[in-house]
Amino acid sequence: MLTSGYSIVEEVHGGRRRVLYRARHPRDGARILLSTFVNPFPTAAESAALRREGELLASLAGAGVVGCHGLENVADRCALVLHDPGGTTLQAHLAGRQLATGEFLELALALADIVLWLHQHQVIHLDLTPWSFLVDGDPNAYAG
């Protein structure tokens, strides 16, 4: 588990290559997300991709895209420090339940709006999965 002063609240999602933690920032206790590699020794290409992702997220903040506060060394790992809009992954939100038609349509429109906004800014999200989106109870959706 990561340290370096960050208080880890929970693991939001753990994949084969990346893990996303919900945490508290050490300076002010603000809610943040930390995105880092499962492998503590990523390749140069993986590190460069993480840096590009951070730059892209920082330039695209808004319209359902999780903002990036920066790239930091956290517990000897490179990690993106992201704004935490709250909520759970779309996968967790949908697990074991069937959405009412109205809720499904609201959520589908929110997700479509995010993808449209990204495409209008010449961004193609290469990992559109139920783990790539955070959903709160309203339902608002956020891509990361």
C-alpha positions in Angstrom: 0.0 0.0 0.0 1.2 3.5 -0.8 2.3 6.0 1.9 4.4 9.2 1.6 2.0 11.0 3.8 -1.1 10.2 1.8 -3.9 8.6 3.8 -5.3 5.8 1.7 -9.1 5.6 2.1 -9.8 2.7 -0.3 -8.7 1.0 -3.5 -11.3 2.2 -6.1 -10.0 -0.2 -8.8 -7.1 -2.5 -9.2 -6.3 -3.8 -12.7 -3.5 -5.8 -14.2 -1.3 -2.8 -14.8 -2.7 0.1 -12.9 -4.4 0.8 -9.5 -6.6 3.7 -8.5 -6.7 4.7 -4.8 -9.0 7.2 -3.1 -6.9 9.1 -0.6 -6.5 12.3 1.5 -3.8 14.8 0.6 -1.1 15.2 3.3 -1.1 19.0 3.3 -4.8 19.8 3.6 -6.7 16.5 3.9 -8.5 17.1 0.6 -10.0 14.1 -1.2 -7.9 13.0 -4.1 -7.4 10.0 -6.3 -4.0 8.4 -6.9 -3.4 6.5 -10.1 -0.2 4.5 -10.2 1.2 1.2 -11.5 0.8 -2.1 -9.8 4.4 -2.9 -10.7 6.7 -0.7 -8.6 9.2 -0.6 -11.5 7.3 0.5 -14.6 9.0 0.6 -17.9 10.2 3.9 -19.4 7.3 3.8 -21.9 4.8 3.2 -19.1 6.2 6.2 -17.1 6.1 8.4 -20.2 2.5 7.3 -20.9 1.5 8.2 -17.3 3.1 11.7 -17.7 1.3 12.3 -21.0 -2.0 11.2 -19.4 -1.5 13.7 -16.6 -0.7 16.5 -19.1 -3.8 15.6 -21.1 -6.1 15.4 -18.1 -4.7 18.8 -16.8 -5.5 20.4 -20.2 -9.0 18.9 -20.4 -10.4 19.5 -16.9 -14.1 20.0 -17.1 -17.2 18.5 -18.6 -17.0 15.3 -16.7 -13.2 14.7 -17.0 -11.3 14.2 -13.8 -8.8 17.0 -13.4 -5.1 16.3 -12.7 -3.3 18.1 -9.9 0.1 16.7 -11.0 2.5 13.9 -11.2 4.2 13.0 -7.9 6.6 10.5 -6.5 4.5 8.6 -3.9 6.2 5.9 -1.9 8.9 5.6 -4.6 6.3 5.3 -7.4 5.2 7.7 -10.0 1.5 8.6 -9.4 -1.0 10.9 -10.9 -2.7 13.0 -8.3 -6.3 13.5 -9.5 -9.4 15.4 -8.4 -11.8 13.1 -6.6 -15.4 13.8 -7.7 -16.6 11.1 -5.4 -18.7 8.1 -6.4 -17.8 4.6 -7.5 -16.7 3.0 -10.7 -19.4 2.4 -13.2 -18.7 -1.3 -12.7 -19.4 -1.1 -9.0 -22.4 1.1 -9.6 -24.0 -1.5 -11.8 -23.0 -4.6 -9.9 -25.9 -6.8 -8.9 -28.6 -4.4 -9.8 -30.9 -3.5 -12.7 -31.3 0.1 -13.5 -34.7 1.6 -14.0 -35.2 2.9 -17.6 -35.0 6.5 -16.6 -31.8 6.0 -14.6 -30.3 4.0 -17.4 -31.1 6.7 -20.0 -29.7 9.5 -17.7 -26.5 7.6 -17.1 -26.2 6.7 -20.8 -26.6 10.3 -21.8 -24.0 11.5 -19.2 -21.5 8.9 -20.5 -22.2 9.8 -24.2 -21.7 13.5 -23.4 -18.3 12.8 -21.9 -17.2 10.8 -24.9 -18.5 13.4 -27.2 -16.7 16.2 -25.3 -13.5 14.2 -25.5 -13.9 13.6 -29.2 -14.6 17.3 -29.8 -11.2 18.0 -28.2 -9.5 15.4 -30.5 -9.1 12.9 -27.7 -9.8 9.2 -28.2 -10.0 7.4 -24.9 -8.2 4.1 -25.4 -9.6 2.4 -22.3 -13.4 2.8 -22.3 -14.4 0.2 -19.7 -16.8 0.2 -16.8 -13.7 0.9 -14.6 -12.8 4.1 -16.6 -15.8 6.0 -15.3 -16.8 7.2 -11.8 -20.5 7.6 -11.1 -22.1 9.4 -8.2 -25.7 9.0 -7.1 -27.2 11.8 -9.1 -26.1 10.2 -11.6 -23.2 12.3 -12.7 -20.4 10.5 -14.5 -16.6 11.3 -14.8 -14.0 9.9 -17.1 -10.5 9.4 -15.9 
